[in-house]
Amino acid sequence: MKILEQIFKIKENNSTIKTELTAGLTTFFTMSYLFILSPKLLENAGLEFTSSITVTALVVFICSILMAFIANKPYAAAPFLGETAFISYTVVNTLGFSIKTALAAIALCGVILFIMTLTNSRAYIADKIPENIKISFCCGLGLFFIFIALRDMGIVNFTAKNIPLEIGNFTQISVILGLFCFILLISLAKKGLSSAVIISMAVTTILGIIFKDIQFPQHIVSTPYGITSSLFQTDFTGLLNKNFIPVLFVIFILVNIDTTGAIIGLSYKTDEEKNTNNKKAMLADSMSVIIAPLMGTTTPGAYLDSMTGISAGGKTGLTAAIVGILFLFGLIFTPIIMIIPSYAYAPALLYVGILMTTIITKIDFNDITETAPFIISICIMIFTYNIGAGIMAAFIIYPLIQLLCRQKSKTNIISWIMFVLSIIFFTIYPY
């Protein structure tokens, strides 16, 4: 135990080993859906599903360990589902480029991010981002989580009608259990129970079995799948294709914004945005962006689901390390993890989203020049289902409004550099 204290400075961070373990378990169970969702998206891009299950767990383990030991942050790291969906549905299936070329592009972006981190340019850029845009990262992502959670709980559904969403069927057992899970979670959290997320997920899953909505697995343990079909599936020669250059630029912007935005969002919510360890977190995630595509998956970074562990009291890298170890160990218990229904983990995402949106109180709603870019940014994130697009829109709107309102002092060189890059982003975006 002393070695854990020395490595992670647990007492210095006003935490305990028990709290960090609980936080790690909480984050792990919240992120457990990655065992299924990430491989499914990669399968759609042409990679083997079973191999991707193992790759996903290994990447979460490696990237979370890097975050734990380099930055000592409670941020579990994993492949972003939004990035994975973009690569699968847009780059591969819509534009027709190979998954191998896309993975090579991500690896190259990781090298560039690593150099930017070492030269302090990435941290400098993050520091110069206007305060309200930083807040929009956190609040927008929180609302995005709420939207995804409501969809996964069946409370709202996509529709082919003129309206994009419609109310779900509240007579379905899955919707009822999802609402029960959320109410139970809130009740337990209000009582200060740090394991509220874990308990609510476990109880709801058991109820799902009792009501025969899900079946108990035939096997409790299984042998992890091999990864030979996923390793080193990168084609760097494909990057020389002139038609791929615009896509490469878009990928780089998304990789940079999503990874940096996730760290800013998590650290801002925990009031650590000025903490120099953010540079260490950026160093860890840039290394992860290099490693993950070589193993056969897309852009990883500090995972926003880590907020569940942070809300459970996690304050050090031990939380992240626990998540990584559990993902590795979880490969043995894949049959059990696979039965956790969406209505059991979605309420945790809803809870996290609500926590993240409370940062909205930091916005000065009396100043329309500050409020407008903030509102437009988060709305685009949610309505287009595209976090990167919402962030880039803010980089265009904010400096223009300040310029026309003769408030140039609110902008800086980084604001205008991001303005130009955002214009290029929307110009060459593969619509």
Buried (B, 14 or more C-beta within 10 A) or exposed (E): EEEBBEBBBBEEBEBBBEBBBBBBBBBBBBBBBBBBBBBBBBBBBEBBEBBBBBBBBBBBBBBBBBBBBBBBBBBBBBBBBBBBBBBBBBBBBEBEBBBBBBBBBBBBBBEBBBEBBEEEEBBEBBBBBBBBBBBBBBBBBBBBBBBBBBBBBBBBEEEEEEEEBEEBEEEEBBBBBBBBBBEBBBEBBEEEBBBBBBBBBBBBBEBBEEEEBBEEBEEEEBEBBEBEBBEEBBBEEBBEEEEBEBBBBBBBBBBBBBBBBBBBBBBBBBEBBEBEBBBBBBBBBBBBBBBBBBBBBBBBBBBBBBBBBBBBBBBBBBBBBBBBBBBBEBBBBBBBBBBBBBBBBBBBBBBBBBBBBEBBEEBEEEEEBBBBBBBBBBBBBBEEBBBBBBBBBBBBBBBBBBBEEEBEEBBBEBBEEBBEBBEBBEEBBEE
